[in-house]
Amino acid sequence: MKKTIIPIIIGMFLISFCSAITIYSGECRNITFPNIDPVNITVTGNSSNMDGFTWNQTLNIIEYCFAYNYAPDNFTLKWWNYQSVEESVNGGSSSGGSAGYSQYNTIQGGLTKQVRVGEVISFKINNSKHLLVVHKLNETSATFKIQSTPKYVTLLIGEEKKFNLESEDYYDFSIKLNSIQDKKADITIKELFEETKDDEEEETQDTQDKET
């Protein structure tokens, strides 16, 4: 007996769903865009002026963030060129302790903590508020984003970096990547007060010593 294979064609409608995303004040979210070309953004349904909302594009990855003081709002974000991606967002809500954002930490004596990708550590330096976001993580390194003025830093295990967040004349913040285990980065952040010119003078002196 000859077997006959009968092709069955099932008509399907393409339906686009835009699920609601909840993102808290001080948090960031990454989405993957279908291509790497520059995109535009359209915001609809917002009741606020979007102050404190920022976004940037790196190849086909779009990252958007809400500042720590962003007021609660609901709206739709649409990034587009010849293709598009939409997200319906409940943004700027208070985390109530359920998300990565928390009360501002005191880091004068140093703060050591284990953090995952997307987790946020809030801290103050000279009463100015800042956020540290775990941006990327692999087995040997971690990338962090420091706000309010966005700065990105990638550290290898055991590496430490100093920053001048409040003044160009002195370092006031440092971050050290102690270890990485179970998809968590063990880090130490600390408030500093170290003049930046000391490093420049030491480098100059070292150069002079080598020349002599």
C-alpha positions in Angstrom: 0.0 0.0 0.0 1.3 3.3 -1.0 1.5 5.9 1.8 0.4 9.4 0.8 1.7 12.4 2.6 -0.9 15.1 2.6 0.6 18.5 3.4 -1.6 20.5 5.8 -1.3 24.2 5.6 -2.4 26.1 8.7 -3.1 29.8 8.3 -1.8 31.8 11.2 -2.2 35.4 12.0 0.8 37.3 13.3 -0.2 39.0 16.5 2.1 41.4 18.3 2.0 41.5 22.1 3.4 44.3 24.1 3.7 43.0 27.6 3.9 45.4 30.6 7.4 45.7 32.2 7.8 47.0 35.7 11.1 48.8 36.3 12.0 50.6 39.5 13.6 54.0 40.1 17.4 53.7 39.8 17.2 50.6 37.6 18.2 49.9 34.1 17.0 47.3 31.5 18.5 46.0 28.3 16.5 44.9 25.2 17.8 43.4 22.0 16.9 45.2 18.8 16.6 43.3 15.5 19.5 45.2 13.8 22.5 47.3 14.6 21.5 50.5 12.7 20.8 53.7 14.6 17.3 54.0 16.1 14.8 56.6 17.0 12.5 56.5 20.0 8.8 57.5 20.4 7.2 57.7 23.8 3.4 57.6 24.1 0.9 57.7 27.0 3.3 59.4 29.4 2.0 62.0 31.9 5.4 63.2 33.0 8.1 65.1 31.0 10.4 62.0 31.1 13.1 63.9 33.1 15.4 61.2 34.6 14.8 58.7 31.8 17.9 57.9 29.7 18.8 55.4 27.0 21.7 54.5 24.8 22.4 52.0 21.9 25.4 49.8 21.6 25.1 47.8 18.3 21.8 45.9 18.7 21.6 46.3 22.5 19.4 49.2 23.8 19.8 50.1 27.5 17.3 52.4 29.2 17.4 53.6 32.8 15.4 55.6 35.3 17.0 58.0 37.8 16.5 57.3 41.5 14.0 60.2 41.8 11.9 59.3 38.7 8.2 59.7 39.5 5.8 56.7 38.8 4.4 56.7 35.3 3.0 54.3 32.7 3.8 54.7 29.0 4.9 52.8 25.9 8.4 53.0 24.5 9.0 52.4 20.8 12.5 52.2 19.3 12.4 52.2 15.5 14.2 52.5 12.2 13.0 50.2 9.4 12.2 47.7 12.2 10.8 48.4 15.7 10.5 47.1 19.2 8.0 48.2 21.8 7.7 47.9 25.5 4.8 49.0 27.8 6.5 50.3 30.9 5.4 50.9 34.5 8.4 53.0 35.3 9.8 54.9 38.3 7.9 53.0 40.9 9.2 52.6 44.5 10.8 49.2 44.9 9.6 48.7 48.5 12.6 46.5 49.0 11.7 43.9 46.4 14.1 45.0 43.7 17.8 45.8 43.3 17.3 49.4 44.4 17.5 50.1 48.2 18.2 52.9 50.6 21.4 54.8 50.2 24.4 53.0 51.7 27.1 54.6 53.8 30.5 53.7 52.2 32.9 55.8 54.2 34.4 52.8 55.8 33.9 50.6 52.7 31.0 48.4 51.7 31.5 44.8 50.5 28.6 43.1 48.8 27.7 40.3 46.4 25.7 41.5 43.4 24.1 40.1 40.3 23.7 41.6 36.8 21.0 44.4 37.0 21.4 44.9 40.7 21.8 48.4 41.9 23.7 49.8 44.9 22.8 53.3 46.0 25.3 55.5 47.9 26.0 59.0 48.8 29.2 61.1 48.6 29.1 64.5 50.2 25.3 64.2 50.4 25.2 63.7 46.6 23.3 60.6 45.5 24.9 58.1 43.2 24.0 54.6 41.8 26.2 51.7 40.9 24.6 49.2 38.4 26.0 45.8 37.6 26.0 46.0 33.8 27.7 42.8 32.6 29.4 39.8 34.2 31.4 36.8 33.1 33.8 34.4 34.7 36.8 36.8 34.8 35.5 40.4 34.7 32.6 42.6 35.5 31.3 45.9 33.9 29.7 48.5 36.1 27.8 51.7 35.4 28.2 54.6 37.8 25.5 57.3 37.9 24.4 60.2 38.1 26.9 61.2 35.4 27.1 57.8 33.6 30.6 56.2 33.7 31.3 52.6 32.7 34.2 50.6 34.1 35.3 47.0 33.4 37.3 45.3 36.1 39.2 42.0 36.2 39.2 40.0 39.4 41.4 41.6 41.9 41.4 45.0 40.1 40.5 48.3 41.7 39.6 51.6 40.1 39.4 55.1 41.6 37.0 57.9 40.5 36.5 61.6 41.1 32.7 61.8 41.0 32.3 65.2 42.8 35.5 67.0 42.1 38.4 66.9 39.6 40.9 67.7 42.3 40.6 64.5 44.3 39.4 60.9 44.1 36.3 60.3 46.2 35.2 56.8 45.2 36.7 53.4 44.5 35.4 50.0 43.4 37.3 46.7 43.7 36.2 43.4 42.1 37.2 40.8 44.8 35.8 37.7 43.1 33.1 36.2 40.9 31.2 33.1 41.9 27.8 31.6 41.1 27.0 34.5 38.7 27.6 37.0 41.5 30.3 39.6 41.8 31.9 40.2 45.2 32.8 43.9 45.2 34.1 46.5 47.7 33.1 50.2 47.2 34.6 52.9 49.3 34.4 56.7 49.8 37.9 58.3 49.4 39.5 61.7 49.8 42.7 61.4 47.8 44.2 64.3 45.7 44.5 63.4 42.1 47.7 65.5 41.7 49.5 63.1 44.0 49.4 60.4 41.4 50.6 62.8 38.7 53.5 63.9 40.9 54.4 60.3 41.6 54.4 59.5 37.9 56.5 62.6 37.1 59.0 61.7 39.9 59.2 58.1 38.7 59.9 59.3 35.1 62.7 61.6 36.4 64.2 58.8 38.5 64.3 56.6 35.5 65.9 59.3 33.3 68.7 59.9 35.9 
